[in-house]
Amino acid sequence: MDTLKVRDAKDVEEVVRAAIAGEQPLEIIGHGSKRAIGHPMVTNAVLDVSALNAVTSYEPSELIITVQAGAPLADVQSLIDARNQQFAFEPMDTSVLLGTAAAGTIGGMIGAGLAGPRRIRAGGARDHLLGAHAVSGFGDGFKTGGRVVKNVTGYDLCKLLTGSWGTLAIMTEVTLKVMPKPESERTLILRALDDVTANKAMTAALGSPYDVSGAAHLPGSAFRSGAEAFASLADAGQAVTLVRLEGIAASVTHRAGSLSQTLSSYGTVDSLADDASAVVWSALRDVKLFAADGALGASPVWRIVCPPAVGGALGQALAREAGGDVIYDWGGGLIWAALPSSADAQAALVRRQVEAIGGHATLIRAAEEVRRSVDVFQPQADGLAALAERVRASFDPKSILNRGRMKRGGGA
């Protein structure tokens, strides 16, 4: 397979125009850390943007960073961490789940749009992307947004680029908001709750006035993978429900005390503070209980988004009918499900259960032959699918960019 490495945005434009002329679709990669997500693509050419890796501008006092799309995410996070800042939406590191050695890039972070536990308070990647430079499937460079929120007028194309998996345009540079890191954090812990009761406890915490920044539930069965990061949560095989508070130390202490009283009707409340708490939430963000090198590494993994109030019941039904393991985040609104291997990765069961409650599911980890035979992304209703196709065609009429990645049968 030919790999075309570009040096700048002009090179990207030239490569895309040549691809259009030769009717040659391109696979777009940074470091390739997420290549195993989506349908296998029909292409024999790869456009590698990893050389676009410079930090163009960083203004800590303005909480803004501008960086090229091929920059390693870990490097950028180290840079802003040195100024006690962070990406508030907690971008996920998929390498743990997929078993890849490659680190993700800033462009991959935006293209995938996979936010972590703090999404319930801070929003997702799309809410922190202020502007972008990109190259469309016409081979033309364009700019959207700017360096402040007020610069967004007309169509906010940043929202479209986020989560588009490289099928609309090739991002070359992005401007993102950064936020100060909290001074302190504390995680409240409830033990031995069943999934539905835990769902109610998380709902109570999120509905309280105590500014919760994370709410997750780990059923006891999920601990059989033995992830070291969760050792501080004590008894293996015992379910734990986690609620995170962040902010100024005095405020965190006060809110933790008040919220503990609110949750006391569900059981005894323990807690983890600061570093110990951060380790647990980092592991939750990256789904380390389902790590590729762990006990569940051979299982297909689904990412299910649903109404939080029904998350516990949905997870229980999936685990009961398929015999797999589930993890709850976002107060029950996000379910990670590692299900037994099958020819369709349990797609028929997952789709039936998820569609019944108005959710959507994405097959994040599965063998290539499975991803060829089932819908990886949630199938859309006819009207919505037609609208999505018109949007895609307005950016890339010849389907040059990541052809077939998001739609089964779209690689022909």
N, C-alpha and C positions, 0 to 999 in steps of 0.2 A: 504494500500500500504506500503510495506517495505521500510524504509529509512535507508540507509547505510552511516554512517558518518565516514569519513576517517581522519586520523591524519597527514599523510605525503604521499609523492609520492609512497612509497613502498606499503602502504595500497591501493592506487588507482590501482596499478598494480595487486595486489592480487584479488581485487574485480572484475576487468575486466576479469581476467583469470577464476575466478569462474563463471562469467556470461557466458563466452564462453562455458565452460564445461557443464553448465546447459541450454544452448541455451536461456538465459534470457536477453532480451534487457534492457538497463538502460536509465533512464532519468537523465541527468546531470544538477544539479542546484548549484547555489551559495546561494543567498538569495531568488531566485524564482521570482524576479521582472519582468522577461520577459517571464514567462511560458505561457502567453496568446498570444504570437506571434508565428505564425507557425501553422501547422496542429496538431491536437491532436494526441498524440503518444500512441501506443499500448504497454504498459508495466505495470508491477505491482511492479517495484523496482526503487527506486530513489537513485542516488549516490550524496551525499551532500558533497561538498568540502569547505563549509564555514569555517571550522576550519583551513584551509590553509590560514591564514590571516596576516602573518607577513611581515613587510618591511625588506627584507634581506639586502639591501644596498641602501644608498642614498648619492650621491656625488653632492651637489649643484654646486660646482665649475666646475664639468665636465658635468653638465646638464644631469645626468643619474640617474634613479631610478630602482632598482630591487625589485619586490614585488610578494608575492604569489597570486595566482589567486583568492582566496576567500576573499581577503581584500576588505572591503567596499570602493567603489569609493569615497564617500564623505569624508571619513577619510584620504585617500591618498591625495585628493585635498586640504584638510585643512593643511596637513603636508607641501606640496610644496608651498602653498599660504603663509605660514609663512616665507618662504624664497623668497617671491615675484616672484614665478615661477608658471607655469601652463602647462596643456596639451593644446598645441596650436590648436588642431583640435576641441576643444570644445565638448567633449562627451555629448551626449544627456541624460537627465534624463527621462526615459520613464514612471516613476511612475505617473506623472501628466496626461499623455494621457491615461494610462491604469487604473488609479485609484487604484494602489496598494500601500500598506503601506511600503512594503519592499524596502530597498535601493539597488541599483545595486552594483555589484562587478567589480573588475578589469578584471576578466576573462570574465564576461558578456559584458563588454565594448568592449573587443577585439572580442569576438565571434559574437556580433551583428554588430560591425563596423559602428555604426550610428554617423556620425560627424555632427557638428553644422555649423553655418554661416561662420566661418573662413576657412572652407574647400577650398573655392575658392582661398585662398592664401597659407594656410599652409599644404594642403593635408588632407588625412584621417588618421584613426587610423593605417592602414597598413604602412603608411609612417613614423610612429613614433615608431613602434615596432621593436626593434633591435635584440631581441633574446627571445627564449622561451624554457622551459622544459615542456614536455608533455608526455602523455601515449597514445599509439595508440590502435586501436581495436584489436590488437594482444595481448595486455597486456604487451607490452614492452615500457619502458621509452626511450625517445630520446631527443636530444637537437638540436635546430636549431638557426642559427645566433650567436650573441655574444654580446659584450658590446659596440662595435663601428660598424659603417656602413661597414667599410672595412673588417670585419670578415665574411661578407656574401659571400660565394663562392658556385658554383654549383646551385642547386635548392634553391630558397629562400622560404622555407616552411612557414616563417612568413606571407607571402602574402596569402598563402592558408588558414592558420588558421583564419586570420581576415575575419569576415563575414561568417564563416562556420557554425555558430549556433550550435557548439558542435557535429557536425556529422562526423568529421574527427579524432579528438583526444581530450583528456581531458587535458587542460593546467593546470600545477601545479605552475609554476613560470614564470614571464615575465620580460624583461628589456625594459624600455621605455625611449625615449628622453623627457626631459622637456625643456621649454623655458622661458626666462624672461618675466614677465608681462609688458605690455606697460606702460609707464609713464602717458600717457594721451590718452583719446579717445573722439571723437566728432562724432555725428550723424547728417547728413544733412537731412532735411525733405522737401519733395515736397507734395503738397496736391491736392486732387480731380482729379488725373489722372486716366484715364481708364486703364485697364490691359495691352493693347497693347502699349499704349503710355508710361506707366511706364516701360515696358520691354525695350523700346528704350532708356529711360533715364538711366536705370541701365546699359545697354550695353555701353552707352557713358561714364558713370562713370568708369566702369571696363576697358574700352579701353583707359582711360586717363593715364597720367604718375604719378598719385597722390597716388598710392599704396593703393587702396581700400581694406578693409578687411571684408566687409559685404555689401550686396545689397539685399534688400527685399521689397516686396510690399504687403500691406494689403488692399484688397478691402473694401469698406464701409460696406458691408453686414457682413463681418467677425466680426465686433465689437458688434454684437448683443448679444454675449456671455458675454460682460461686464467685461472682465478680468481686475482686478485692476492694473496690471502692465502696462497697456497701457493708463492709465488715463492721463498721461502727454502729450499724443498726441492730446488732445483736442477733437474737435467736433465729437461726436459719429455719425456714419453713413457716415463720410467723409473719402474717401480712403487716405492712406498715403504711400509714397514711401520713403524708408530709405536707406541711404548710410553711412557706417561707415569708419572712418579714425582713425588710432592708431599710437602711437610712442612717440617720444620726444615732449614735450609740444609746443615748438617753431615751430617744423616741422608740427605738427598737425594744429596749427593755420594758418600757411602759406598755407598749402595744402587745408585746408577747404575754405579759401578765394578764392583761384584760382579755385577750383572745383565748388564752388558756382557760379562763373561767367560762367563756362562751362555749368552748368545746368540751368542757368537763362532763357534760351529759353523755358524751360518746365513749368516755373512758378516761383513764389516767393519761395525762399529757406530760411527755418528756421533751427534751430539747437538745439540739446541737447548735454550737455557736461558731461563727466566723470560718476558720480554715476547714474544720470538719464538715460544716454545712456546705461550703463551697465545693468540696470534693464530691459530695453526694449529688448536688445539682448538676455539676459538670458531667458526671456519669449518666444521670438521667437524660440530659440534653443529647448525649451521643448514643443512648440506648445500649450501654455496655452490658446489660444483662443478656442481650441477644447478640453479643459480639461474634464475629465470624470465626474467631479462634476459641470460642467457648462451647459449652455443652449443647447449645442450640444453634451452632454455626451452620448446620446443614439445613435448617428450617427456612422456608420462604417467610419473608417478613412483610406485613401490610402496615401502611400508615393510614389510619381511619380518622376522619374529622366528622364530628356529629354534634347535635345539640347536647350540651353538657349534662342536662338533667336526665338524659336517657343513657348516658355513657356506661354506667355500672351495669344496667340490665343488658345492654348490647354486648359488652365484654363477657359477661357471664354466659350468655347464649352462645357466643362464638367458641369460648373455651369448652363448654359442655358438648356442643355438637361436633366440633372438629377435634377436640382433645388437645388443644395447644395451650400456649401461655400468653397472657396479655399484661400490659403496663398502661396505666392511665396518667395522662398529663393534662394541663389546662383545665383542672377541675372536673375532668371527665370528658372534656370536649375533644381530646386527642387520645386515641388508643393505638398503641403499637401491639401488633399481634404476630407472634411466631407460631405458625401452624404446621402440622405434619405435612411432609412432602407428598405431592400427588401430581398427576399429569397436568392439572390446571391450577396448582398451588391453592386449592380450595376456593377458587374464584367464584364458582357458582354459589356456594354457601355465603361467602362474604358479600357478594353483590346483592343477593336476596335480602340478607339481614340489614345491610346498610341502606339500601334504597327504601326499605320499609319505614325507616325513621328519618328520611330526608338528609342523610349524610353522604359523604363521598370517600372513596378508598383508592389508594395508590399502592401498587405492588413495588416496593422499594428494593427487595432482594429476592432474586430467583434465578435459576439457571437460564441460559440463553434460549434453549429450546422451549422452555415454558413461556418466556417473554415473547416468543414468536407466535404462540398459539392462543394467548389470552390478552384481553385489554389490560394494559399496565395502568393507564390513567382512567379515571371514571368516565364511562360513556356519557355523552351529553344528549339531552333531548333534541329532536330534529331541528327545532327553531334556533336553539342556542348553538348547535353544531354548525348550522348554516351561517350564523353571524360570526362565529369564531373563524370559519374558513374564509369569509370575506375579509376579516381583519388580517388574517395571515397572508392572503393573496395581495392585499394592499401594500404589504411590506416586501413580499417575496413571491412574485407571481409565478415563477418557474420552479418554486420549491427547491432552491439550491441549498438552503441552510438546514442542516440536520434533518434531511428529508426522512419522514416516517418515524421519527423518534416518539412523537406523542400520539400517533394514530395507527392502529394496526391495519396493515394493508396499504398504508400511505407511502411505502418505500418503493413501489413499482415505478 
